[in-house]
């Protein structure tokens, strides 16, 4: 799945990942899904979102869970 629908802009929503540069964060969508909201309910609450936007949020979350931060090697 393409994650092109997810944007990160330091000047929007404090740099949090957003849906298509809107003021709707991935975390907001994931939180609503976790709370039991259906895709249809979310689309009703945010009529400017598209079905693919809802699919992109958990895909982005799953990709981020598998990322690791590695310390940079220190030079002498």
C-alpha positions as CSV (number, residue, x, y, z in Angstrom):
1,X,0.0,0.0,0.0
2,X,1.3,3.4,-0.9
3,X,1.7,5.9,1.9
4,X,1.6,8.9,-0.3
5,X,-1.5,10.1,1.5
6,X,0.5,10.7,4.7
7,X,2.3,14.0,4.9
8,X,4.6,15.4,7.5
9,X,5.1,19.2,7.7
10,X,6.8,20.8,10.6
11,X,4.5,23.8,10.2
12,X,1.3,21.7,10.4
13,X,0.0,20.1,13.5
14,X,3.4,20.3,15.2
15,X,5.0,18.0,12.6
16,X,2.7,15.1,13.3
17,X,1.9,12.8,10.4
18,X,-1.3,14.0,8.7
19,X,-3.7,12.8,6.1
20,X,-3.1,14.6,2.8
21,X,-1.7,17.7,4.5
22,X,-5.1,18.2,6.2
23,X,-5.4,19.0,9.9
24,X,-6.3,15.4,10.6
25,X,-3.5,13.4,12.1
26,X,-2.8,9.7,11.6
27,X,-3.1,9.4,15.4
28,X,-6.6,10.9,15.4
29,X,-7.7,8.3,12.8
30,X,-5.9,5.4,14.7
31,X,-7.5,6.5,17.9
32,X,-11.0,6.5,16.5
33,X,-10.5,3.1,15.0
34,X,-9.1,1.8,18.3
35,X,-12.2,3.2,20.1
36,X,-14.4,1.1,17.8
37,X,-15.5,3.7,15.3
38,X,-16.3,2.3,11.9
39,X,-14.8,3.6,8.7
40,X,-18.2,4.9,7.8
41,X,-18.5,6.8,11.1
42,X,-15.1,8.4,10.6
43,X,-16.0,9.4,7.0
44,X,-19.2,10.9,8.3
45,X,-17.4,12.9,11.0
46,X,-14.7,14.1,8.5
47,X,-16.5,14.3,5.1
48,X,-13.4,15.7,3.4
49,X,-11.6,12.4,4.0
50,X,-11.7,9.5,1.5
51,X,-11.9,5.8,2.2
52,X,-8.2,5.4,1.1
53,X,-7.2,7.9,3.8
54,X,-8.6,5.6,6.5
55,X,-6.7,2.7,5.1
56,X,-3.5,4.6,4.9
57,X,-3.5,5.5,8.7
58,X,-3.1,1.9,10.0
59,X,-0.7,1.1,7.2
60,X,1.5,4.0,8.2
61,X,1.3,3.0,11.9
62,X,2.3,-0.6,11.1
63,X,5.3,0.7,9.1
64,X,6.4,2.9,11.9
65,X,6.2,0.2,14.5
66,X,8.9,-1.7,12.6
67,X,11.3,1.2,12.4
68,X,14.3,1.4,14.8
69,X,16.3,4.4,15.9
70,X,20.0,3.4,15.8
71,X,22.6,5.6,17.6
72,X,25.2,7.1,15.4
73,X,28.7,5.8,15.8
74,X,30.9,8.1,17.7
75,X,34.3,9.0,16.3
76,X,37.4,9.5,18.4
